[in-house]
Amino acid sequence: MATPTEPPAARPLVYAHRGSSQRYPELTRAAFVQALADGADGVECDVHLTRDGHLVLHHDAHLGRTSNGSGPVGQHTLAQLRRLDFTTWKGVRIPPTHGAPHEQLMTLDELLDLLLAAGRPVGLAVETKHPSPHGQGLEEALLVLLMRRGWNPETGRLGTVTVSIMSFHPDAVRYVLGVVAPRHVCQLVTQSTVASVRSSLGVGSATAAVCRAGMRLVVPPAVPLISRGEVEIAGPGIRFVRENPRLVERWRERGSTLRVWTVDTFADTHVCLALGVQQITTNVPALVRSWTDPHRAPVPGHRTRVPQVLGSV
């Protein structure tokens, strides 16, 4: 049986970005249940610490974009967050099989339980979100939780789940490398715009511009961590891949595992296959599986499988 770190021949692993987040609200139980049903090889999630020390799955630092709450995630207790609505904003009906309304906000512990119950190997890519008021205390809390659950930082295995840790912030990555084998650590890299930062963080344009300026100072030292082989998983965004194909190709040739995000189109999937990308992170895992896996039927209404021919982009 193939493990989440050993992809079947001739296709990349498909990771569901915040779950099957095009179909259901991101990072909810419904999104992760659907990701498993869609045949995702793994799932990706973002974590924040609550005021009372729980690791919860939420992307933005603030609550406003994806709930009826407001303010920073870290200023709320888990019980307070449980009382919020994290699904209505998406405008879709969640079937009973995908969890009750009060079950939609998930802790990392609960996600691990869900994945372990899947009955097959599954990858879990956990991103620590920065800037965090806890600094590297966020990574410390993550490592403590994983160790408590029996995770092996050398093999990356926790039962049938293979866990990797990733961040955009090089200091966070270096902290994790003090404990975790490099093959389970991912340095994320992006080509950011004010619009993408505004959407990602749920902030206004002025704040997004300031954050982007800070990110531009952070990203340059991130690239050498990959190029020098300090981490073995390279996590460029698809825009970065399109603008720097030769650099990405060199990373692969030097032994890096390429985990590219967020790949939702036929054209971007073709770019990844042309470069030999081993892991694709997507909001539409069923669709990308249908484009990359010769054994899966096409999704109705969409194009058929991408030709698996390696070459230049």
C-alpha positions in Angstrom: 0.0 0.0 0.0 1.3 3.4 -0.9 1.9 5.9 1.9 1.1 9.6 1.6 4.8 10.3 1.1 5.2 7.7 -1.7 3.0 8.7 -4.6 1.6 6.1 -6.9 3.5 5.9 -10.2 2.8 8.6 -12.8 0.7 11.0 -10.7 1.3 13.6 -8.0 -0.3 13.4 -4.6 -3.3 15.7 -4.3 -3.8 17.7 -1.1 -7.1 19.4 -0.3 -6.5 23.0 0.4 -8.4 23.8 3.7 -10.4 20.7 2.8 -12.6 20.6 -0.3 -13.0 24.3 0.1 -14.7 25.2 -3.1 -17.6 23.0 -2.2 -17.9 23.6 1.5 -16.8 26.3 3.9 -13.0 26.2 4.3 -11.4 24.4 7.2 -14.8 23.0 8.5 -15.6 19.5 9.3 -17.8 19.4 6.1 -14.8 20.4 3.9 -12.5 17.7 5.4 -15.2 15.0 5.2 -15.7 15.9 1.6 -12.0 15.9 0.9 -11.7 12.3 2.0 -14.8 11.4 -0.1 -13.2 13.1 -3.1 -10.2 10.8 -2.8 -7.7 13.4 -1.7 -4.3 11.9 -0.7 -3.9 14.5 2.0 -5.4 17.7 3.5 -3.9 21.0 4.3 -4.9 23.2 7.3 -3.9 26.4 9.1 -3.7 26.6 12.9 -4.1 29.4 15.4 -3.9 29.3 19.2 -7.1 30.3 21.2 -6.9 32.4 24.3 -7.1 29.2 26.4 -4.4 27.3 24.4 -6.3 25.2 21.9 -5.1 24.7 18.3 -8.0 25.5 16.1 -8.3 25.4 12.3 -8.7 28.9 10.9 -6.9 30.7 8.2 -7.2 34.4 8.9 -6.0 36.0 12.1 -9.4 37.6 12.4 -12.8 36.0 12.4 -14.9 38.4 10.2 -14.5 36.8 6.8 -15.6 33.3 7.6 -17.9 33.6 10.6 -20.4 35.9 12.3 -17.7 36.8 14.9 -15.2 39.6 15.0 -11.8 40.3 16.4 -8.7 38.1 16.5 -9.0 34.3 16.8 -6.5 34.4 19.7 -8.6 36.6 21.8 -11.4 34.0 22.1 -11.6 30.9 24.1 -12.5 27.6 22.4 -16.0 27.7 24.0 -16.6 31.2 22.6 -15.5 30.1 19.1 -17.8 27.1 19.3 -20.8 29.5 19.6 -20.1 31.2 16.3 -21.4 30.3 12.9 -18.6 29.3 10.5 -20.7 28.0 7.6 -23.5 30.4 6.6 -21.2 32.8 4.7 -20.6 30.1 2.1 -24.3 29.8 1.2 -24.4 26.0 0.8 -26.4 23.3 2.6 -24.3 20.9 4.7 -25.6 17.4 4.8 -26.0 15.6 8.1 -23.2 13.2 7.0 -20.7 16.1 7.1 -21.3 17.1 10.7 -23.8 19.2 12.7 -23.5 23.0 12.8 -21.8 23.0 16.2 -19.2 20.5 14.9 -18.0 22.6 12.0 -15.2 24.5 13.8 -12.5 22.0 14.4 -9.5 21.7 16.6 -6.4 20.0 15.3 -7.0 17.1 17.7 -10.5 16.6 16.0 -9.0 16.7 12.5 -6.5 14.0 13.5 -9.3 11.8 14.8 -11.2 12.3 11.5 -8.1 11.4 9.4 -7.2 8.4 11.5 -10.7 7.1 11.1 -10.5 7.2 7.3 -9.1 3.7 7.1 -6.3 4.5 4.7 -3.1 6.5 4.5 -3.6 10.2 4.5 -1.2 13.2 4.5 -1.7 16.2 6.8 0.1 19.4 6.0 -0.2 21.9 8.9 0.6 25.5 8.4 1.5 27.7 11.3 0.2 31.3 10.7 2.4 34.3 11.3 2.7 36.9 12.5 1.4 35.3 15.7 1.2 36.9 19.1 2.7 33.7 20.5 5.8 33.8 18.3 7.4 30.4 18.1 5.1 29.4 20.9 2.7 28.4 18.2 5.1 25.9 16.8 5.9 24.6 20.3 2.2 24.1 21.0 1.9 22.2 17.7 4.8 20.0 18.4 3.6 19.2 21.9 0.2 18.2 20.7 1.6 16.0 17.9 4.1 14.3 20.3 1.2 13.7 22.8 -0.7 12.0 20.1 2.3 9.7 19.4 3.7 11.4 16.3 7.2 10.4 15.2 9.1 13.5 14.0 11.7 11.4 12.2 9.2 9.3 10.1 6.4 11.8 10.1 4.0 9.1 11.0 1.1 9.1 13.4 -0.7 5.9 12.7 -2.0 6.0 9.2 -1.4 9.8 9.0 1.8 11.4 7.7 2.2 14.9 9.1 4.4 17.7 7.7 4.7 21.2 9.1 5.0 24.3 7.0 5.2 28.1 7.2 6.0 31.2 5.2 8.1 32.5 8.0 11.7 31.2 7.9 12.2 31.6 11.7 9.2 29.3 12.3 10.6 26.8 9.8 14.0 26.8 11.5 12.4 26.3 14.9 10.6 23.2 13.6 13.8 21.9 12.0 15.3 21.7 15.5 12.9 18.8 16.2 11.5 17.5 12.9 13.3 15.7 10.0 13.8 18.0 7.0 11.8 15.7 4.8 8.7 16.6 6.8 9.2 20.4 6.9 8.0 22.7 4.1 9.1 26.3 3.4 6.3 28.1 1.7 7.1 30.8 -0.9 4.8 33.2 -2.6 4.6 36.1 -5.1 2.3 38.3 -3.1 0.1 41.2 -4.2 -1.8 43.7 -2.1 -5.1 42.0 -3.2 -3.9 38.5 -2.3 -2.7 39.7 1.1 -6.0 41.5 1.7 -8.0 38.4 0.9 -5.7 36.1 2.8 -5.6 38.1 6.1 -9.0 39.6 5.9 -7.7 43.2 6.4 -8.1 46.5 4.5 -5.9 47.6 1.6 -3.7 49.9 3.7 -2.9 47.2 6.2 -2.4 44.7 3.4 0.1 47.0 1.8 2.1 47.2 5.0 1.9 43.4 5.5 3.0 42.8 1.9 6.0 45.0 2.4 7.0 43.0 5.5 6.4 39.7 3.6 8.7 40.9 0.8 11.4 41.3 3.5 10.7 37.7 4.7 10.5 35.9 1.4 14.1 36.4 0.1 15.7 34.5 3.0 13.0 31.7 2.5 14.4 30.7 -0.9 17.9 29.8 0.3 16.4 27.4 2.9 15.1 25.4 0.0 18.1 25.9 -2.4 20.5 24.8 0.3 18.4 21.7 1.2 17.8 22.8 4.8 14.2 21.8 4.2 13.2 19.0 1.8 9.7 20.2 0.9 9.5 23.3 -1.3 6.1 25.0 -1.2 5.9 27.7 -3.9 2.6 29.2 -5.0 1.6 28.5 -8.6 2.3 32.1 -9.5 5.8 31.8 -8.2 6.2 28.6 -10.2 5.0 30.2 -13.4 7.4 33.2 -12.9 10.4 31.1 -11.8 10.1 27.7 -13.6 13.9 27.2 -13.8 14.5 27.8 -10.1 11.6 25.4 -9.3 13.0 22.8 -11.7 16.5 23.1 -10.0 14.9 22.4 -6.7 13.3 19.2 -8.0 16.6 18.1 -9.6 18.4 18.6 -6.3 16.0 16.4 -4.5 13.3 18.7 -3.1 9.7 17.5 -3.0 7.6 20.2 -4.7 4.3 21.0 -3.0 2.6 23.6 -5.2 -0.5 25.6 -4.2 -3.2 26.6 -5.0 -3.8 24.6 -8.3 -7.4 24.7 -9.4 -7.3 24.9 -13.2 -6.5 22.5 -16.0 -3.8 24.9 -17.2 -2.1 25.1 -13.8 -2.3 21.4 -13.4 -0.5 21.0 -16.7 2.3 23.4 -15.6 2.8 21.2 -12.4 3.0 18.0 -14.4 5.4 19.5 -16.9 7.7 20.4 -14.0 7.4 17.0 -12.3 5.7 18.4 -9.2 5.1 15.6 -6.7 2.3 17.2 -4.6 -0.5 19.5 -5.7 -2.6 21.5 -3.2 -6.0 22.4 -4.5 -9.5 23.6 -3.5 -11.0 21.0 -5.9 -9.3 17.7 -5.2 -11.8 15.5 -7.0 -11.3 17.6 -10.2 -7.5 17.5 -10.0 -7.5 13.8 -9.3 -9.6 13.3 -12.4 -7.1 15.3 -14.5 -4.0 13.5 -13.1 -5.1 10.0 -12.4 -5.6 7.6 -15.3 -7.7 5.3 -13.2 -10.3 7.9 -12.3 -13.3 8.8 -14.4 -13.6 12.5 -15.5 -15.7 14.8 -13.5 -18.9 15.6 -15.5 -18.8 18.9 -17.3 -15.0 19.2 -17.1 -12.0 18.4 -19.3 -10.4 14.9 -19.2 -7.0 13.9 -18.0 -4.0 16.2 -18.5 -1.3 14.6 -20.8 1.5 13.4 -18.5 4.4 14.6 -20.6 7.4 16.1 -18.8 8.9 19.1 -20.5 9.4 22.9 -20.2 6.7 25.2 -19.1 
